[in-house]
Each structure stands twice: as C-alpha cells, then as structure tokens.
Amino acid sequence: MNIVLLGAPGTGKSLQSDLISKEYSIPHISIGHILRENVANNTDLGMIARPYLEKGELIPNSISIPLITDRLLRANKGFVLDGFPRNIKDANALDIIMDESNRKLDLAIHIDVDDETLIGRLLARGRPDDIPEVIVNRFVVYRRETEPVLEYYRNRGLLVTIDGKQSVQEIFEDIKELLNQY
C-alpha cells in the first residue's frame, strides 16, 4: 500500500502517518522529520535546509527529490508519505519514482482543516519554527505550492478528503475505513 498524506501545516499528517504505519506495518516517510533531524545534527543537509525551515519556505527540489527517492526505493513493501509531494514538480518526480520501481500510488488522503484551527494547533505544539510570522508564511507557501497538488491527484482519481477537525481517533477511523478497501 503506497499512500500520500496531504494537508496544510498543523493538520496532523505526521500523527496520522505514525498511526497508519503502525496499523499497516508500512514505513512512515516524512520529509519534515528527515530535514529537522539533519538540522538538529548539524549535517551538511541540515545547514542547507535550516534557513528555509526558519522562514517557512520549501527547500529546493534539488535537495528534497533525491532525499525522498532514496527513502522510497528502500520502502519496497509500501509507505505512507508525509510532507511530500509539496508541489507539482514533486508530484511528477514521485510518479517517475513509482514508474521506475514498477509501483503505483494507491491513494492521496487530504486532511482538511480551516486556517483558524490550524493556527491554534501550530502555536500550541511549540516547535521553534512555530512562530506567527513563520506560520503565516507557511500558509502562503502551502496555498501557492501545495494546494495545486490536491487538484493533480483529484484529476487522477486518487484524492480523498477527510474532515480534519474531528478527534485524532475519528480521523484515523475514517482513514482506516478507506485503507481497508485496498
């Protein structure tokens, strides 16, 4: 099972990805986790990524695509992908990765939550980059770069939207109902 979780910052993609990973024994691959780990460890990649993360910008595709490609090629029993694709170029790259590895994307799940709720969630979680100016910029970047990916997957018949204002467990129950069909 190959799944992409989509949604604005603060929708709970990582939490739901962890739950899916445990329930279905597939790896949770998160571009955000990979990047934050590299920043925390002051790796070369972390040094490159830090200024982008601090401003709420997307890191360049020249960094993210090879990073994700490596992780996806090792996930030969399926995956739940969180935080990627972030734009149409990423979605096209994911298609190529899947084609070249003779796999297909099964589902793109969009967790939908209104901005007011998201801002509250982001301010409450307390990450160093969750400050008002950065949050606002992340939403601008999300609307400009990532929202078109929803239409990309909708046009391919892969997109399903889940109400993200529900409890964590209710969202997960909705997701399990979807995934149990595959």
Buried (B, 14 or more C-beta within 10 A) or exposed (E): BBBBBBBBBBBBBBBBBBBBBEBBEBBBBBBBBBBBEBBEEEEEBBEBBBEBBEBBBBBEBEBBBEBBBEBBEEBEEBBBBBBBBBBBBBBBBBBEBBEEBEBEBBBBBBBBBEBEEBBEBBEEEEEEBBEEEBBEEBBEBBEEBBBEBBEBBBEEEBBBBBEBBBEEEEBBEBBBEBBEEE
